[in-house]
Amino acid sequence: MPKRFVPLVLPILLFSMFFAGMAVIQFSTPNLPDNDGFYHIRFAWLMRTEGLKPDFPWLPLSILNEGEFYDHHFLFHAALIPFTLGDLLAGAKWAAVTFSALAFLGIWYLFHRQNLPASGLWALALLGISDAFLYRMSITRAQSLSLAVLALGFLWMMEGKYRRVGALSFFYVWFYDAFPLMLAIAFLYGLAVWLTERRLEVRPLVWTGVGILAGLIINPYFPNNIIFTYHHILPKLLDATSVRVGNEWYPYDTEQLLGNSLPALVAFVSGALALGLSGRKMDARTAGAFLIALLFGLMLFKARRFVEYFPPFALIFAAFAWAPLFDAERSQPSLKFRFGFQTGVYSIVLAAAVIAGIVKAIPATQGQMAKSKPADLYENASIWLMENTPAGERVFQTDWDDFPRLFFYNTHNTYLAGLDPTYLQLYDEALYDEWVDITRGDVEQPSGIIRSRFSARFVHTDLNHGDFIRQAENDPGLREVYRDDQAVIYEVLE
């Protein structure tokens, strides 16, 4: 093999292993593991067929109405476009596999650039660090590539490539509305430099701030992006439980966390042990990784969605902390044999831990994937609505998180609430409260309110809303027009 190709062998091999591991998880079920993937792949299809900024009339009673719409996953949706050329469900699954494999390769690249001993082995540990992490990486959402962006940003901060950090921060704003995380990493790395070197380093924070500010102002959705970001992020920070949002915004209990992320917790704690064994002063990169992992750990205790970030950064911290004990080449000549033997022992232990983690995590993640809702959920109900209602007819839903599937199968109609219930509440709080009361079955004969307040002539409900269904059956203003084993559709009579 020509020498110029030798450096490519390891990353290609690692990517193939990451890709294979995530494909084994992804295709253990024909279903998608999360509702939002249906929305994202359909929106990417719209971008391919109608232009990069398609009109969005589907949530008229929310802050994502047509006049205020902001695609806060713009570059992520653009990245999904190649996966919309065939079957959309298959494309969504292959996209999740590809993006997670790229994210894992990005963390290997961080290890490689930092000259970390056993970099490939440390990177492979991602396939066993946490089954909850692998499950989240299997969802067709922006989080996997977001992890790659954060890892790359941290690497460039450590390498002093601050202009690149600024450019990356700019595009991160266009990619995903989690861009404040890059600011947090810049601040924590600057703090790490000060703690370990007693040197004030503000350039990471300055360049990140400049990039984010530029990305907010030079934006295809300006100024709607500013307004939306304020409305979307602030409620989560100040009072995340005021409205019942998705489960991802609520924490795991202790038993769950120990069950699905024990290797990540062990890796984090082991890093402290390694610092003591090495007897060396902690450097800026290790301190930075520790502070970042600590931040994501605290965030994980607040909301389970941050399991996307804590395990990989706990692993990065552990890898940096253990690095001196793996590096026999840098030991004193008289101690090379002893340190070489020690390094071999540590490498064997690491390899065993990686294999054990993978053997446990992949089947556990497959078990979680097996619990996914059927891919065809609401497909037949959506077809009925398309065939029996005028284009643009508004549908009153009894559950906000049914929207992605309804949208995937039916862009013929418009809907009441979707993606996040706060989008309706922020648009009209009184209307939101009425919607909640109706869907809980607290309103007798709700047809009049549905017609007058929500301007809807059709109602879609799943079969779990028993209280609402009982009220609907006793309402002469509602007529059942469709039912299957997944949903019921009512027509609101004059």
Buried (B, 14 or more C-beta within 10 A) or exposed (E): EEEEEEEEEBBEEBBEBBBEBBBBBBBBBEBBBBBBBBBBBBBBBBBBEEEEEBEBEBBBBBBBBEEBBBBBBBBBBBBBBBBBEEEBBEBBBBBBBBBBBBBBBBBBBBBBBBEBBBBBBBBBBBBBBBBBBBBBBBBBBBBBBBBBBBBBBBBBBBEEBBEBBBBBBBBBBBBBBBBBBBBBBBBBBBBBBBBBEEEEBEBBBBBBBBBBBBBBEEBEBEEBBBBBBEBBBEBBEEEBEEBEBBEBBBBBEEEEBEEBBBBBBBBBEBBEEBBEBBEEEBBBBBBBBBBBBBBBBEBBBEBBBBBBBBBBBBBBBBBBBBBBBBBBEEBEEEEBEEBEEBBEEBBEEBBEBBBEBBEBBBEBBBEBBEEBBEBBBBBBBBBBBBEEBEEEBBBBBBBBBBBBBBBBBBBBBBBBBBBBBBBBBBBBEEBBEBBBEBBEBEBEEBBEBBBEBBBBBBBBBBEEBEEBBEBBEEBEBBEEBBEEEBBBBBBBEE
